[in-house]
Amino acid sequence: MDRTTIFIGIDGGATKTIARVEDSRGNLLGTGKGGSANIRLSPETAWQSILFALREVLEPANIDLNDDSYHFAIGCGLAGTQVPSACQKFLNTPHPFAQIVLESDGYISCLGAHGGQEGAVIAIGTGVTAYQIEGGKSSHVSGWGFPHGDEGSGAWLGLEAIRLALHWQDGRQEASPLLEEIFNHFDRDLTKLVVWANQANATQFAQIAPIVIQQVREKTPLAIDLIQKAAREIDKIGVALAAKATKPLPCSLLGGLSSSIKPWLSQETRSRLVPPQYDAAKGAILMIRQAVEQS
């Protein structure tokens, strides 16, 4: 393997992009952060976020993507790969990389969590996706996008909370400190809330989830009811994922909401859980290293 090969791992989700860069010996050159990289929404924005995150690493290291003395190999795990046309558009965009592999963000999360070995993950953040790798084959559950999917996610929690707040304003829902806090978030202006809700995307709805989580900490019954519903959705995902495997596999919970939802999961789900070994960006590195070795 050429000693000037630079390996790049990209973890691109609906909210942020993480770039990890290693040399051929596996030494970490650095990590960078960019914006959204959901190719279903915009392959162009995904590339912008990736290149921005890479500049944070490569510029301080005096490495230029246009330098022919380097062989740049990039593994991308991105949100939105369930849409084939988005994948094709992303891959057809001119780029400076000698080798590129594209998979879902769930796939690289699974690779990273289990160090490239067999296992499963359920990632709970803005959206929800579950993946497992067994016998060299992968299977997945959920990850279909918002609002028609992503049950149990931050976006879903935010949407459910907003819906209840509107029901409260109608008189269809009893008052609750949770709903008061949501109304306060919009300066107690119903028109402001409605205009926002009609324009909000998954990322924006997910920004309401921390209000729910804080109210769970304060033991507000309505918030607890919502987090329990979210946990039941994650339990369903876990059961469906396990049914696709031929044997029990260890499972890691990932994502910003995982620690908040974990205590509310069923005993069956929690009994399979193990801590993740590495993050998704490292999983993308493992993926591209394997591709380069095979080529």
C-alpha positions, 0 to 999 in steps of 0.5 A: 500500500502506498505510504502516501495514501490518505484515508478519509472517513465521513459520517454525514447525517441530517444535522452534521458531518464528521470527517476523520483522516488517517495516514496509511499506517492508521495514524490519526491526522485529525477530525473536522466538522461540517453541516448536513450531509443528507443526500436525499435532500441535497447531494450538493449540500452533502459535498459542501459539508464534506469538503468543509469538514475536510478543510478543518483537517487538511489545511493545518496538516498542509495537505492539498486535495489537488496534490497528485503525490497523495492517493485520497481514498474516501469512505462516506456513510451518509443519510439519504442513501435509500434513494438510488437517484440521490446516490448516483447524483452524489457519486457523479459529482466531480471530486478529487478522490482517487477511490470512493465508497458510499454506504448509509450512515447506519452501515458505517455506524455498525462497522465502527460500533463493533470494530468491523465485526458482526453486530447491530446498532440502533442510532437514535438522533434526528432520525432513527436507523437500525443496522446489523452486519452478519456473515458479510451481509447487512440488513436494516430496519427503519431509516425511511425518513421523516415524517413518514418514518423515524418513529422514536427519533428526535424529530418524531418526539418534536412533532408529537410534542408540537401536535399535543401543544396544538391540541392543548390550544384547541382544548383537546388536551389537558394542560401540562408543564411540557406544553407550557414550555413549548408554548414559551419557546414560541414566545406564547404566540400561537401564530408563530408556532403554527407558521413554524410548524408548517415550514419546519423540517426534521432537523427543526422538529428535533430541536424541540426534543430537548424540551421533552427530555428536560421535562422527563428529568423533571418527571412531568407525566406527559413528557414521560408518556412521550418518552415511553412511546418513543422507547416502545417504537425503538423496542419494535425496531430492535425486535424486527432487526433481531428477526432478520439475524440467524443468531443473537447479535450484540447491539449498540445504541448510538445517537444523541437521544440514545442515553435518554431513551435507554432507561425506558427500553424493554428488558429484552432490548437492554439485555442485548446492548453493548458499548460501541467500540468506535464511532461511525467516522472510524467505521467509514475508515474501516470500510474504505481501508477494506475496499482499498486492500481488496482492490 
